[in-house]
């Protein structure tokens, strides 16, 4: 099933010119053509207990249309975040990152690990499929990074002025994060990330 999600993403990225004024995941959403899934943009996956903040996934992929409202619960009374509860229509989460030219490999890995770790913290998301889409310059090489985390389950999509790396797993909680290319405890290098970062806590009234 997850390969069908990846196929839809590839078709979207190949279907038209991206709008540089929009985040990458919004472009993917807007370019999504014929698909067997229901795609939901900026999908809330956690809510602060006082409802002051939310965390959202770029794209939630569902196997059918379900208009029921999401439900959120804390696992322990002292938890800060109420997390998304399971529902039988959830299939996968797709996260998209757009990096400026020459962004350091270590910075890209840090962002990816932050995204994967934060998604694993939501059991409903961790139990489902996960796709990470990365947009970099055409000369950038992330082969070692994607092979480390996704093994053979990744592809590279080359275009004239961009390159996309797409990695996936059908069960996020099984993704091995014990090894890394760059020491995650080392000081973070400055980089220019111009798209969604999973660690941003959103105001409840703000989208994207």
FILORO-82779 format. One record per atom (N, C-alpha, C): residue in three letters; x, y negated, z. Coordinates in steps of 0.02 Angstrom, whole numbers, padded with zeros to 5 digits, always signed. Layout:
% FILORO-82779
ALAXYZ...
This chain:
% FILORO-82779
UNK+00042+00061+00000UNK+00000+00000+00000UNK+00043-00063+00000UNK+00098-00062+00039UNK+00139-00122+00044UNK+00171-00140-00023UNK+00185-00090-00064UNK+00214-00105-00130UNK+00165-00142-00174UNK+00100-00131-00163UNK+00049-00167-00201UNK+00048-00240-00179UNK+00058-00253-00115UNK+00063-00321-00091UNK+00123-00356-00123UNK+00180-00322-00123UNK+00241-00350-00153UNK+00229-00363-00228UNK+00196-00318-00262UNK+00181-00327-00333UNK+00140-00390-00345UNK+00092-00403-00301UNK+00051-00463-00308UNK+00094-00526-00298UNK+00140-00524-00251UNK+00184-00581-00239UNK+00228-00594-00301UNK+00255-00541-00330UNK+00297-00548-00389UNK+00258-00578-00447UNK+00197-00553-00457UNK+00155-00580-00510UNK+00141-00654-00500UNK+00128-00673-00438UNK+00114-00743-00422UNK+00175-00787-00438UNK+00234-00764-00417UNK+00294-00804-00428UNK+00312-00809-00502UNK+00290-00761-00541UNK+00304-00761-00613UNK+00249-00793-00655UNK+00196-00814-00622UNK+00136-00834-00660UNK+00134-00908-00678UNK+00176-00949-00648UNK+00173-01020-00663UNK+00229-01059-00630UNK+00229-01123-00643UNK+00280-01167-00615UNK+00260-01186-00543UNK+00307-01180-00498UNK+00293-01197-00428UNK+00290-01273-00419UNK+00246-01294-00375UNK+00240-01364-00357UNK+00290-01379-00301UNK+00340-01420-00316UNK+00392-01434-00266UNK+00367-01473-00206UNK+00308-01500-00211UNK+00279-01538-00154UNK+00242-01493-00105UNK+00239-01429-00120UNK+00204-01382-00076UNK+00252-01332-00046UNK+00238-01308+00014UNK+00278-01253+00042UNK+00274-01191-00003UNK+00324-01149+00001UNK+00327-01091-00042UNK+00266-01046-00035UNK+00243-01035+00027UNK+00187-00989+00036UNK+00122-01018+00006UNK+00116-01083+00005UNK+00057-01113-00027UNK+00059-01104-00102UNK+00119-01107-00131UNK+00126-01093-00202UNK+00106-01021-00218UNK+00130-00975-00178UNK+00113-00905-00188UNK+00037-00896-00184UNK+00007-00926-00134UNK-00065-00921-00124UNK-00103-00950-00184UNK-00082-01009-00206UNK-00117-01043-00261UNK-00109-01007-00327UNK-00053-00971-00336UNK-00039-00937-00399UNK-00064-00864-00398UNK-00093-00843-00343UNK-00116-00775-00338UNK-00174-00764-00387UNK-00164-00718-00433UNK-00215-00703-00483UNK-00257-00644-00463UNK-00268-00599-00509UNK-00307-00538-00496UNK-00272-00496-00443UNK-00308-00479-00391UNK-00279-00442-00336UNK-00333-00399-00303UNK-00312-00344-00274UNK-00360-00301-00239UNK-00365-00319-00165UNK-00327-00371-00145UNK-00327-00392-00075UNK-00361-00459-00065UNK-00377-00474-00003UNK-00399-00541+00017UNK-00340-00575+00051UNK-00320-00632+00024UNK-00262-00668+00050UNK-00286-00728+00090UNK-00259-00735+00151UNK-00278-00791+00194UNK-00216-00831+00213UNK-00219-00896+00200UNK-00162-00941+00210UNK-00162-00970+00280UNK-00102-00977+00310UNK-00094-01009+00376UNK-00141-00977+00427UNK-00131-00913+00437UNK-00176-00873+00478UNK-00152-00871+00551UNK-00195-00891+00596UNK-00176-00895+00667UNK-00166-00825+00696UNK-00107-00815+00728UNK-00092-00750+00757UNK-00082-00753+00833UNK-00078-00814+00861UNK-00073-00822+00933UNK-00098-00891+00952UNK-00128-00895+01011UNK-00155-00958+01036UNK-00134-00966+01108UNK-00110-01025+01126UNK-00092-01038+01196UNK-00154-01032+01240UNK-00144-01011+01301UNK-00202-01000+01346UNK-00242-01063+01356UNK-00208-01121+01353UNK-00245-01183+01360UNK-00268-01212+01293UNK-00259-01172+01240UNK-00280-01190+01172UNK-00244-01252+01145UNK-00187-01269+01174UNK-00150-01329+01152UNK-00106-01315+01092UNK-00088-01253+01081UNK-00042-01236+01027UNK-00064-01171+00994UNK-00044-01163+00931UNK-00055-01100+00896UNK+00008-01080+00859UNK+00011-01016+00844UNK+00062-00990+00798UNK+00026-00960+00739UNK+00053-00973+00679UNK+00020-00949+00619UNK+00068-00910+00576UNK+00040-00862+00540UNK+00077-00826+00488UNK+00065-00861+00421UNK+00115-00861+00379UNK+00107-00893+00313UNK+00047-00864+00276UNK+00046-00798+00267UNK-00007-00766+00230UNK-00026-00701+00265UNK-00090-00693+00279UNK-00116-00629+00304UNK-00150-00594+00245UNK-00132-00532+00234UNK-00160-00493+00179UNK-00210-00444+00209UNK-00271-00446+00184UNK-00325-00404+00210UNK-00350-00357+00154UNK-00374-00299+00174UNK-00397-00250+00125UNK-00469-00261+00103UNK-00503-00307+00135UNK-00572-00323+00117UNK-00591-00390+00148UNK-00646-00418+00125UNK-00670-00481+00153UNK-00705-00469+00219UNK-00682-00503+00270UNK-00712-00498+00336UNK-00715-00568+00365UNK-00774-00594+00374UNK-00782-00663+00396UNK-00787-00669+00472UNK-00779-00614+00508UNK-00780-00618+00580UNK-00721-00660+00605UNK-00733-00698+00658UNK-00680-00738+00688UNK-00627-00693+00720UNK-00564-00715+00718UNK-00512-00678+00752UNK-00525-00679+00827UNK-00500-00628+00861UNK-00503-00627+00934UNK-00432-00625+00962UNK-00422-00656+01019UNK-00356-00662+01050UNK-00361-00645+01124UNK-00311-00609+01148UNK-00310-00591+01219UNK-00238-00592+01244UNK-00231-00603+01310UNK-00166-00596+01342UNK-00158-00524+01364UNK-00096-00499+01362UNK-00083-00431+01386UNK-00078-00431+01462UNK-00045-00482+01489UNK-00038-00491+01562UNK-00063-00559+01581UNK-00088-00566+01641UNK-00121-00628+01663UNK-00074-00688+01659UNK-00009-00678+01669UNK+00038-00733+01670UNK+00065-00750+01600UNK+00046-00714+01549UNK+00069-00728+01481UNK+00046-00797+01458UNK+00089-00831+01421UNK+00071-00897+01395UNK+00028-00891+01332UNK+00043-00841+01290UNK+00009-00834+01226UNK-00046-00781+01227UNK-00104-00799+01202UNK-00155-00750+01186UNK-00142-00727+01114UNK-00136-00662+01105UNK-00114-00635+01040UNK-00171-00604+01001UNK-00164-00607+00935UNK-00214-00581+00890UNK-00229-00507+00904UNK-00293-00491+00908UNK-00313-00422+00921UNK-00325-00384+00856UNK-00316-00318+00858UNK-00321-00278+00796UNK-00390-00282+00764UNK-00389-00274+00699UNK-00451-00271+00659UNK-00436-00228+00599UNK-00485-00190+00575UNK-00469-00139+00525UNK-00458-00167+00455UNK-00466-00232+00445UNK-00453-00260+00379UNK-00381-00286+00371UNK-00344-00292+00425UNK-00276-00319+00420UNK-00229-00268+00388UNK-00192-00291+00337UNK-00145-00247+00303UNK-00072-00268+00314UNK-00057-00331+00303UNK+00013-00353+00306UNK+00017-00428+00315UNK+00075-00450+00338UNK+00091-00521+00342UNK+00147-00535+00293UNK+00141-00589+00255UNK+00193-00611+00209UNK+00220-00678+00233UNK+00284-00681+00246UNK+00317-00743+00267UNK+00364-00767+00212UNK+00365-00832+00201UNK+00404-00861+00146UNK+00452-00914+00173UNK+00514-00913+00150UNK+00564-00962+00171UNK+00599-00990+00109UNK+00604-01056+00106UNK+00638-01089+00051UNK+00699-01125+00079UNK+00758-01107+00052UNK+00821-01136+00077UNK+00853-01180+00024UNK+00883-01234+00048UNK+00919-01278+00003UNK+00981-01242-00024UNK+01008-01267-00079UNK+01067-01238-00109UNK+01125-01238-00059UNK+01161-01183-00059UNK+01221-01175-00017UNK+01206-01172+00058UNK+01145-01155+00076UNK+01132-01142+00147UNK+01173-01082+00168UNK+01205-01086+00226UNK+01249-01033+00249UNK+01210-00968+00260UNK+01242-00912+00242UNK+01211-00846+00251UNK+01191-00835+00323UNK+01232-00857+00370UNK+01216-00848+00441UNK+01153-00886+00460UNK+01144-00945+00432UNK+01083-00984+00446UNK+01022-00949+00419UNK+01028-00920+00359UNK+00972-00884+00330UNK+00955-00822+00372UNK+01006-00787+00394UNK+00994-00728+00436UNK+00960-00749+00501UNK+00982-00804+00531UNK+00952-00827+00594UNK+00878-00840+00585UNK+00860-00875+00531UNK+00789-00888+00518UNK+00751-00823+00509UNK+00779-00777+00469UNK+00746-00713+00458UNK+00735-00673+00522UNK+00787-00671+00564UNK+00781-00635+00626UNK+00729-00667+00672UNK+00727-00734+00673UNK+00677-00769+00714UNK+00606-00752+00690UNK+00597-00751+00625UNK+00532-00734+00598UNK+00512-00663+00616UNK+00557-00616+00604UNK+00542-00546+00618UNK+00531-00534+00692UNK+00573-00564+00734UNK+00566-00554+00806UNK+00500-00582+00831UNK+00483-00643+00810UNK+00421-00673+00834UNK+00359-00635+00810UNK+00363-00607+00751UNK+00306-00567+00726UNK+00301-00501+00764UNK+00358-00473+00782UNK+00357-00411+00822UNK+00325-00422+00891UNK+00326-00483+00915UNK+00299-00498+00981UNK+00222-00497+00981UNK+00192-00495+00922UNK+00119-00490+00917UNK+00103-00418+00895UNK+00080-00375+00941UNK+00072-00304+00925UNK+00030-00290+00863UNK-00021-00330+00851UNK-00063-00319+00792UNK-00023-00328+00728UNK+00022-00379+00728UNK+00064-00391+00669UNK+00119-00338+00665UNK+00148-00321+00722UNK+00203-00272+00722UNK+00182-00204+00696UNK+00118-00188+00705UNK+00094-00122+00684UNK+00078-00119+00609UNK+00081-00175+00575UNK+00062-00177+00505UNK+00121-00189+00459UNK+00106-00200+00396UNK+00157-00213+00346UNK+00185-00283+00353UNK+00246-00292+00327UNK+00279-00357+00332UNK+00320-00367+00269UNK+00317-00428+00241UNK+00355-00447+00182UNK+00389-00514+00196UNK+00454-00518+00180UNK+00490-00581+00185UNK+00512-00602+00115UNK+00490-00661+00095UNK+00506-00689+00030UNK+00553-00748+00040UNK+00611-00747+00008UNK+00660-00800+00016UNK+00677-00830-00052UNK+00673-00896-00056UNK+00691-00934-00116UNK+00758-00967-00104UNK+00807-00952-00148UNK+00873-00982-00143UNK+00894-01004-00213UNK+00951-01038-00217UNK+00978-01058-00282UNK+00998-00997-00322UNK+01001-01004-00388UNK+01014-00947-00432UNK+01083-00915-00423UNK+01130-00951-00392UNK+01197-00924-00383UNK+01206-00891-00314UNK+01157-00897-00271UNK+01164-00870-00203UNK+01156-00794-00203UNK+01191-00762-00157UNK+01190-00689-00153UNK+01172-00667-00082UNK+01113-00639-00074UNK+01090-00614-00009UNK+01084-00538-00009UNK+01118-00505-00055UNK+01112-00432-00060UNK+01127-00397+00005UNK+01182-00416+00038UNK+01203-00382+00099UNK+01152-00393+00155UNK+01123-00452+00158UNK+01074-00468+00210UNK+01012-00426+00202UNK+00985-00424+00141UNK+00923-00387+00131UNK+00933-00312+00135UNK+00992-00289+00115UNK+01005-00217+00121UNK+01011-00197+00195UNK+01040-00241+00236UNK+01048-00225+00307UNK+00980-00216+00340UNK+00933-00261+00327UNK+00870-00259+00363UNK+00816-00217+00328UNK+00817-00214+00262UNK+00764-00180+00226UNK+00787-00118+00188UNK+00852-00102+00193UNK+00880-00045+00158UNK+00864-00049+00083UNK+00832+00002+00056UNK+00817+00002-00016UNK+00751-00035-00032UNK+00716-00055+00019UNK+00650-00086+00009UNK+00657-00162+00000UNK+00693-00181-00052UNK+00697-00252-00069UNK+00715-00258-00143UNK+00696-00315-00172UNK+00711-00328-00242UNK+00733-00400-00250UNK+00763-00414-00307UNK+00783-00482-00324UNK+00747-00503-00387UNK+00718-00562-00385UNK+00683-00590-00442UNK+00721-00651-00466UNK+00748-00648-00526UNK+00789-00702-00553UNK+00748-00746-00601UNK+00751-00811-00590UNK+00721-00859-00635UNK+00774-00911-00654UNK+00757-00956-00700UNK+00807-01003-00726UNK+00839-01045-00672UNK+00799-01072-00627UNK+00824-01118-00577UNK+00816-01093-00506UNK+00800-01029-00498UNK+00788-01003-00431UNK+00800-00928-00430UNK+00810-00903-00370UNK+00814-00831-00360UNK+00772-00815-00298UNK+00734-00760-00303UNK+00692-00739-00248UNK+00715-00670-00224UNK+00725-00665-00159UNK+00736-00601-00127UNK+00672-00582-00091UNK+00649-00521-00100UNK+00588-00498-00069UNK+00602-00432-00034UNK+00595-00431+00032UNK+00604-00370+00071UNK+00540-00351+00105UNK+00530-00286+00117UNK+00467-00265+00145UNK+00474-00202+00187UNK+00425-00192+00231UNK+00417-00131+00270UNK+00343-00120+00281UNK+00322-00057+00283UNK+00251-00044+00294UNK+00233-00042+00368UNK+00284-00049+00411UNK+00272-00050+00483UNK+00326-00092+00516UNK+00310-00153+00534UNK+00361-00200+00557UNK+00397-00176+00620UNK+00361-00142+00665UNK+00393-00123+00728UNK+00449-00072+00718UNK+00451-00038+00660UNK+00504+00010+00647UNK+00565-00023+00615UNK+00562-00088+00599UNK+00618-00122+00569UNK+00676-00127+00619UNK+00734-00104+00599UNK+00792-00101+00643UNK+00828-00169+00643UNK+00830-00201+00702UNK+00864-00265+00709UNK+00923-00261+00756UNK+00948-00200+00769UNK+01003-00192+00816UNK+01069-00217+00786UNK+01075-00215+00720UNK+01136-00237+00686UNK+01124-00303+00651UNK+01177-00340+00640UNK+01170-00406+00608UNK+01235-00423+00573UNK+01230-00468+00525UNK+01289-00491+00489UNK+01327-00543+00530UNK+01291-00590+00559UNK+01322-00643+00599UNK+01297-00637+00671UNK+01341-00648+00718UNK+01324-00643+00788UNK+01268-00693+00805UNK+01210-00668+00825UNK+01154-00715+00839UNK+01165-00757+00902UNK+01214-00739+00942UNK+01228-00779+01002UNK+01277-00836+00989UNK+01306-00837+00928UNK+01353-00890+00911UNK+01315-00955+00899UNK+01348-01013+00905UNK+01315-01077+00891UNK+01287-01078+00820UNK+01228-01106+00813UNK+01195-01108+00748UNK+01225-01163+00705UNK+01239-01146+00642UNK+01264-01196+00595UNK+01206-01239+00571UNK+01222-01302+00557UNK+01170-01346+00531UNK+01152-01325+00460UNK+01090-01326+00444UNK+01067-01307+00377UNK+01004-01347+00361UNK+00986-01345+00298UNK+00927-01381+00276UNK+00874-01331+00256UNK+00828-01318+00300UNK+00773-01272+00287UNK+00711-01315+00274UNK+00683-01308+00216UNK+00629-01353+00197UNK+00562-01317+00195UNK+00558-01261+00229UNK+00494-01225+00229UNK+00480-01199+00299UNK+00430-01157+00304UNK+00404-01133+00367UNK+00457-01097+00409UNK+00458-01110+00474UNK+00499-01073+00522UNK+00452-01042+00573UNK+00461-00979+00587UNK+00414-00942+00629UNK+00412-00967+00701UNK+00463-01002+00722UNK+00466-01022+00792UNK+00432-01089+00805UNK+00404-01120+00755UNK+00369-01183+00765UNK+00302-01169+00799UNK+00288-01205+00852UNK+00223-01200+00884UNK+00181-01257+00857UNK+00124-01240+00829UNK+00081-01288+00795UNK+00030-01318+00842UNK+00016-01382+00832UNK-00040-01412+00867UNK-00104-01380+00841UNK-00153-01373+00884UNK-00213-01337+00866UNK-00249-01368+00807UNK-00243-01433+00799UNK-00279-01468+00745UNK-00237-01479+00683UNK-00178-01447+00681UNK-00134-01458+00624UNK-00127-01395+00584UNK-00131-01400+00518UNK-00122-01343+00473UNK-00052-01344+00447UNK-00024-01283+00434UNK+00039-01275+00400UNK+00098-01294+00439
